[in-house]
Amino acid sequence: MNSAIKNNRSPHQVSMKALFAFMLLSLLFVNVCLFFAGRVHLGLFAENSAIENVEVSFLILGLFTFIHGLWFCHTTSIATCGLTICLGFVLRELDIEEFDFANWIIFLGSGIGRNVLLAGLGIFSIVLFLKQMSISKLVDLLKTNFAVCIYMVFCFLVLSWLFDKKVFSLKYNLIFEELSELNAYFLIFVSSIIYHFEYKR
């Protein structure tokens, strides 16, 4: 019976492994291209530049994909955690007060209002996660492709922090920092899509 189950799962596992391999190779190629482009045009990686706009775009796509998952996926605590993280990074990358938004949006998107909003969403997400998760479900979650994506997100965010703090004395610290963030935010978007496949109702 175990061999039958293994055989039934193998096509899906193989396809996911192939997809991950293709994605990582594509990321490597894009990173190399952007690195050499950044050496010539460092402005690509400046504040509010093209690269930062792409980063925010990935986060917004991830945000709406997780919101969509609230209606079409089970274990919605994962979606609430995901959308809270996406929103937090969006508000970190964007200076909301510089946009021509209503005052209440600017209040919720900056300063104390932002902190209260994210704290409230964070507490709600954690409570919901603890309510929906058992030990066995958590162990299963940690083995999913979704979790693998999150592990990679964490690694890239740590790298970004290290480059930002100039732990590494490299000539192109800014480029490596922004590329690390770009990879992390892209993988957050990818994880939101994988969540739909693995937790579809």
C-alpha positions in Angstrom: 0.0 0.0 0.0 2.8 2.4 0.9 4.4 1.8 -2.5 1.1 2.5 -4.2 0.7 5.8 -2.4 4.3 6.7 -3.2 3.6 6.0 -6.9 0.4 8.0 -6.9 2.2 11.0 -5.4 5.4 10.8 -7.5 4.1 12.7 -10.6 3.0 15.6 -8.5 6.3 15.6 -6.5 8.4 15.4 -9.6 6.5 18.2 -11.3 6.9 20.4 -8.2 10.6 19.7 -8.0 11.0 20.5 -11.6 9.0 23.7 -11.1 11.2 24.7 -8.2 14.4 23.9 -10.1 13.2 26.0 -13.1 12.2 28.8 -10.8 15.6 28.8 -9.0 17.5 28.7 -12.3 15.4 31.6 -13.6 16.0 33.6 -10.4 19.8 33.0 -10.8 19.7 34.2 -14.4 17.7 37.3 -13.5 19.9 38.1 -10.6 23.0 37.9 -12.7 21.5 40.1 -15.3 20.3 42.7 -12.8 23.7 42.6 -11.0 25.6 43.5 -14.2 22.9 46.1 -15.1 23.3 47.6 -11.6 27.0 47.9 -12.0 26.5 50.2 -15.0 23.3 51.9 -13.8 23.3 52.0 -10.0 20.3 54.2 -10.0 18.2 51.1 -10.7 18.6 50.1 -7.1 18.1 53.6 -5.5 15.2 54.5 -3.3 11.8 54.6 -5.2 13.6 53.2 -8.2 12.5 50.6 -10.8 13.7 47.7 -8.6 11.8 48.9 -5.6 8.7 49.3 -7.7 9.0 45.7 -8.8 9.4 44.6 -5.2 6.2 46.4 -4.1 4.4 44.9 -7.1 5.3 41.4 -6.0 4.1 42.2 -2.5 0.8 43.6 -3.6 0.2 40.6 -5.9 1.0 38.3 -2.9 -1.3 40.4 -0.7 -4.3 40.0 -3.0 -3.6 36.3 -3.7 -3.6 35.6 0.1 -6.9 37.6 0.4 -8.4 35.5 -2.4 -7.3 32.4 -0.4 -9.6 33.5 2.5 -12.6 32.4 0.4 -11.2 29.6 -1.6 -8.7 27.8 0.6 -8.9 26.0 4.0 -6.6 26.7 7.0 -7.3 30.4 6.5 -4.9 31.3 9.3 -2.1 30.8 6.8 -3.7 33.3 4.5 -4.2 35.9 7.3 -0.5 35.5 8.3 0.5 35.9 4.7 -1.5 39.0 4.0 -0.4 40.6 7.2 3.3 40.0 6.3 2.7 41.3 2.7 0.9 44.4 4.0 3.6 45.1 6.6 6.3 45.0 3.9 4.3 47.1 1.5 3.8 49.8 4.2 7.6 49.5 4.9 8.6 50.0 1.3 6.0 52.8 0.5 5.8 56.2 2.0 2.0 56.5 2.1 2.1 60.1 3.4 3.6 61.1 0.0 0.6 59.9 -1.9 -2.7 61.9 -2.5 -4.8 59.5 -0.3 -7.6 60.3 2.1 -6.4 61.2 5.6 -7.7 58.0 7.2 -5.7 55.9 4.7 -2.5 58.0 5.4 -3.1 57.5 9.1 -3.5 53.7 8.8 -0.5 53.5 6.5 2.0 55.4 8.5 3.3 56.1 12.0 1.2 55.1 15.0 -1.8 54.1 12.8 0.3 51.6 10.8 1.8 50.1 14.0 -1.6 49.7 15.6 -3.1 48.2 12.4 -0.2 45.7 11.9 -0.2 44.8 15.6 -3.9 44.1 15.5 -3.7 42.0 12.4 -0.7 40.2 13.8 -2.4 39.3 17.0 -5.5 38.2 15.2 -3.4 36.0 12.8 -1.5 34.4 15.6 -4.7 33.6 17.6 -6.4 32.1 14.5 -3.2 30.1 13.6 -3.1 28.6 17.1 -6.8 27.8 17.0 -6.6 26.1 13.6 -3.3 24.3 14.0 -2.6 21.1 15.9 0.9 19.6 16.3 0.3 17.1 13.5 -1.0 19.8 11.2 2.0 22.0 12.0 4.4 19.1 11.3 2.6 18.5 7.9 2.8 22.3 7.1 6.5 22.4 7.7 7.0 19.7 5.1 5.0 21.4 2.3 6.3 23.2 -0.7 4.7 26.3 0.7 7.0 26.0 3.8 10.1 25.4 1.6 9.3 28.7 -0.1 9.0 30.5 3.2 12.3 29.0 4.3 13.9 30.6 1.2 12.1 33.9 1.9 13.6 33.9 5.4 17.1 33.3 4.1 16.9 36.1 1.6 15.5 38.5 4.2 18.4 37.7 6.5 20.9 38.2 3.7 19.2 41.6 2.9 19.6 42.6 6.6 23.2 41.6 6.6 24.0 43.6 3.5 22.0 46.6 4.8 24.0 46.6 8.1 27.2 46.2 6.0 28.3 43.1 7.8 30.0 42.2 4.5 32.4 44.8 3.3 31.6 44.5 -0.4 31.7 47.1 -3.1 28.1 46.4 -4.3 26.4 46.1 -0.9 23.4 48.1 -2.1 22.9 45.8 -5.2 23.1 42.7 -3.1 20.7 44.1 -0.5 18.1 45.0 -3.1 18.5 41.7 -5.0 18.0 39.8 -1.7 14.8 41.7 -1.0 13.6 41.3 -4.6 14.1 37.5 -4.3 12.3 37.4 -1.0 9.3 39.4 -2.1 9.0 37.3 -5.3 9.1 34.1 -3.3 6.4 35.5 -1.0 4.2 35.9 -4.1 5.1 32.4 -5.3 4.3 31.0 -1.8 0.8 32.6 -2.0 0.2 30.8 -5.3 1.5 27.5 -3.9 -0.8 28.0 -0.9 -3.8 27.9 -3.3 -2.7 24.6 -4.8 -1.9 22.9 -1.5 -4.8 24.2 0.6 -7.6 24.5 -2.0 -11.0 23.5 -0.7 
